[in-house]
Structure formats: C-alpha cells, structure tokens
C-alpha cells in the first residue's frame, strides 16, 4: 500500500491584474490558512517520505508558511510539471516516483488535484469524503488517499480510498467562504 497526500495551495492574491499567474502571492487569508493547515498536517501524523510541489509562488509560500507553523522544515522537490497540471499529468508524475517512498505529499493546484481524487477514488457512493470533494476542494484543503498498489508505476483509476479530508474552515470558521 502507498499513501498519497494532496495539499492545495492557500488562497492567492488577485489584486495586481498585471501579475503573471505563476507569480501570484498569497493574500492575508491564504497566509492564515497555510499556517493552520501546516499545524494540522503535522498533527495528522504522517511522516512524508517525499514531497513534490509546484514552483508557482503561491505554492512556494504555502509550503514555507505551513512548514514554519508546523515547526518542521520540508525537503521539497519543486517540479514545474505540477503547475496547472491535469489529473493525467499528475498521475504520470506519480508513476515515475521511487518505490522506496511509501508516502508522497503533492502540493499543487486545482482542478488537477481535485480531478486526481475523482480518478483515483471510485464513484460508487461508498465515500462521503469523495462526495465532499465533489462539492468543493477549496484552497489549502488537505486530503489523504490510501492506494491499493505496491509500486507507484501501478497507479490506476479507482485504486484508492479517500481516508482524510480537512479544509481550513474545518479548523477555523473564519477561514470559510466569504459571505457577500
């Protein structure tokens, strides 16, 4: 069995319309969300053997803030292929990973991360957590999947169980959706 963690970057700042998407930083709410989720990921107790992340600024800042809040530095492999990748690209990247890594944490973007959950977890009505992701996998959400595989190269559709899902608002209601 392999374990896959998916951590979506925290809320980014859209105030500079001239900024390239890749260079968008986190906003204040995103910084708070990244810190809250960093502590939660630490407390959840999985020691990640390998961490791979998009090098987009909002992911870099999410990782830095989450790691600082958790009091644990993260050795991250930055991989440009994760930036705005499709589920298929993310799955291909996972299939390349060294089998010595039992657990991998991937930090990236939607819709790729959300779609990866939909591809890996069967849509058979047996997963309330998958149903929750269908409603929304918001910024700074964290999911853990148990994969019924021995080798990363064997990653395939419907091979996983979604065993954990936490959104920032689950830990701090102030980080929930903004109401107009």
C-alpha positions, -999 to 999 in steps of 0.1 A, spaced: 0 0 0 11 36 -8 -1 68 8 -7 100 -12 -13 133 4 -27 162 -17 -24 198 -4 -39 226 -25 -21 259 -23 -36 285 0 -57 315 -12 -38 337 -35 -39 375 -41 -56 387 -73 -51 425 -67 -24 430 -93 -41 424 -127 -7 427 -144 10 399 -124 16 366 -142 -5 337 -128 27 319 -119 39 349 -97 7 354 -77 15 355 -39 -8 345 -11 -32 370 4 -36 376 41 -63 349 44 -41 325 25 -12 330 49 -35 323 79 -49 292 61 -14 279 52 -3 282 89 -35 265 102 -31 237 77 6 233 83 -1 225 120 -29 202 111 -8 182 86 19 179 113 -6 168 139 -22 143 115 9 123 120 20 111 86 58 113 81 60 121 44 88 102 27 88 125 -4 73 159 -10 68 173 -45 53 207 -53 46 232 -80 71 260 -80 44 287 -85 49 315 -59 16 307 -42 27 271 -37 62 281 -25 47 305 1 21 279 12 49 254 18 71 279 36 44 291 59 29 257 66 64 243 74 72 272 97 39 269 115 44 231 119 80 237 132 93 212 107 113 221 76 102 203 45 126 190 19 107 197 -13 113 187 -49 99 215 -70 85 202 -102 72 226 -129 50 199 -144 27 202 -114 19 238 -122 -17 238 -135 -14 202 -144 -42 179 -154 -50 148 -134 -34 127 -161 -2 146 -159 -2 144 -120 -8 106 -123 21 102 -148 44 122 -124 34 99 -95 41 68 -116 77 80 -120 83 81 -83 108 58 -65 91 29 -48 112 34 -17 88 63 -9 58 47 8 42 81 12 42 112 -10 28 146 -4 19 166 -35 13 203 -33 -3 220 -63 -34 234 -79 -70 228 -89 -86 214 -110 -58 189 -113 -57 178 -76 -95 175 -73 -97 156 -106 -70 133 -94 -91 124 -64 -121 118 -87 -100 95 -109 -84 75 -81 -114 71 -57 -143 51 -71 -175 70 -76 -197 42 -62 -214 61 -33 -192 45 -6 -171 76 1 -187 105 19 -153 123 17 -153 120 -21 -188 134 -21 -175 164 -1 -147 169 -26 -174 170 -54 -189 200 -36 -155 217 -34 -118 211 -28 -110 247 -16 -77 264 -13 -55 249 14 -75 217 15 -56 186 25 -66 151 15 -50 117 22 -56 87 0 -46 51 6 -36 34 -26 -40 -3 -32 -7 -6 -50 28 -17 -42 46 3 -69 39 39 -79 41 27 -116 9 7 -109 -12 38 -101 -46 34 -119 -81 47 -118 -102 35 -88 -72 22 -68 -77 45 -38 -97 52 -7 -100 88 5 -93 84 42 -89 120 53 -101 154 42 -96 187 60 -104 222 48 -92 254 66 -127 263 76 -129 229 94 -102 242 118 -111 279 119 -146 290 108 -131 325 100 -113 308 71 -145 296 55 -162 311 24 -166 348 24 -203 358 25 -214 388 5 
